[in-house]
Amino acid sequence: MFDPVIAPSGTLLGLLQRGRGDGTLHALTAPRAEALAALHACVLRDPRHDWQAENRSLYYARLFLDLDGELDAVEAHLFDAEDVLDTEESRTGLALAFLGHLASYGRRDALDLLRRYAARGTNWAWALDELALRDDDAGLRALAEPVLARFPAGPQGEAELAAAVRDAFEPRPWRLWAEDAREAVATRVRAAQEAGCFDRWQRQLRPTGPRPGWSVAAVLDWAEQGLERGAALHVPAARCLTAVAGPEDRAEIVEAARSGTEGARCTALRYLADGDDPGALDLIERAVATGTAGVVEAAVAAFERMRSPGAVDRARGWARRPDALGAAAGRLLACRGTAADSDLVLAALREAVRGEGPDAPTLWTLVDGAGRLGIACAAPVLRHVYRETASSQLRGRAARALAATDPSFAAGFAIECLWDCEETTRELAARHAETGDNRVVERLRRLAADPAEEAEVQTAVRSRIGPDASAA
């Protein structure tokens, strides 16, 4: 997938790309043409760094409806020649999910566009999944023949069809087609369903990897062989060691953690850390000092998983180290430290923002820790992360931390969070936003009546407004 270019947070485009509530509020007061241009830029060039985890489609669909937009630009994007050349789901996935939400709001043109793309487009399976949730039986039946025509008769075509049926996210169309009155359609789909089930059963009968009776050495060798093939297997290998290793094997595992090959060393470190072995912490420190990049990464990850008081004490001593182990120590204290560790967590949070910026992966844990420990002095840094991060998931975490640390949150960021792209952030806002602002009361009413809104958000809304829709 392309690396999205994110506009500055103070611009309309930057706000919409981030999915911030202020993006919607600014778009509704901006010139309509300007707002629609920014919205189209987001829908047609997915701005998410993690398109599989972050939400944008409902956010953009709601704004599109408020702006009474037309779908010409989306149609041109979907049926552009690039659709044949770039088959990655990320090119069209957001636009298709966006159309799905529009269809659920009653936009017939969006439904028709989804149907046409399911029949002709490259990412047809995604479009079919959207239709499975919104279209009627007649509309889905009409797609059976164009979809099946994608799979030519013959062994390869039938195998590809079976895989498509087996891997479908939404099974409704295939189940409907398996009962179709057209015998050719029903017979072919039923055969594909049976082949998919048989294939799944066969894969279960052909397990790869460790089996009962393996020795510690065999498990370590398996982890190393995986690394040679480009697959990091030290995590499942460590779980296998839990099953096959006994007290008499400790010396062998410790030696592997001290000086084994990379795959074996990563596996042994993970196993010893998960078992809170008394020598694990010293071996982790040694691995960070002497290991390869892969060993260092595995050692740091193993350390962060440790829960023992000894690990927390060691983290207090390591937290000021200017290396990966020092950063991991800050994250461990954010998860498991006490109020006495607030200064160390705050220092780690500030250093991460200063050194790596507002999108640093380490911030997820540190932001959570600042909220968990109620570090009031962290509020300015948390506000900065909230405004600047391109990750809507991290922004939601910053909002939760601000709710616990910043007295101004309820009258400030909580209000714009009611329009945020993430449902968990909207839920948080529904519980905290001050209702003295007329926008808050109106937004709560609208969320309560919106059939597309998540149940958790509506539950939070109902806790704030009474049966007569007056603010509680």
Secondary structure by P-SEA (a helix, b strand, c coil): cccccccccccaaaaaaaccaaaaaaaaaccaaaaaaaaaaaaaccccccccccccaaaaaaaaaaacccaaaaaaaaacccccccccccccaaaaaaaaaaaaacaaaaaaaaaaaaacccaaaaaaaaaaacccaaaaaaaaaaaaacccccaaaaaaaaaaaaacccaaaaaaaaacccaaaaaaaaaaaaaaaaaaaaaaaccccccccccaaaaaaaaaaaaaacccaaaaaaaaaaacccccaaaaaaaaaccccaaaaaaaaaaaaaacccaaaaaaaaaaacccaaaaaaaaaaaaacccaaaaaaaaaacccccaaaaaaaaaaaccccccaaaaaaaaaaaaaaccccccccaaaaaaaaaaaccccaaaaaaaaaaccccaaaaaaaaaaaaaccccccccccccccccccaaaaaaaaaccccccaaaaaaaaaaaacccccaaaaaaaaaccccccccc
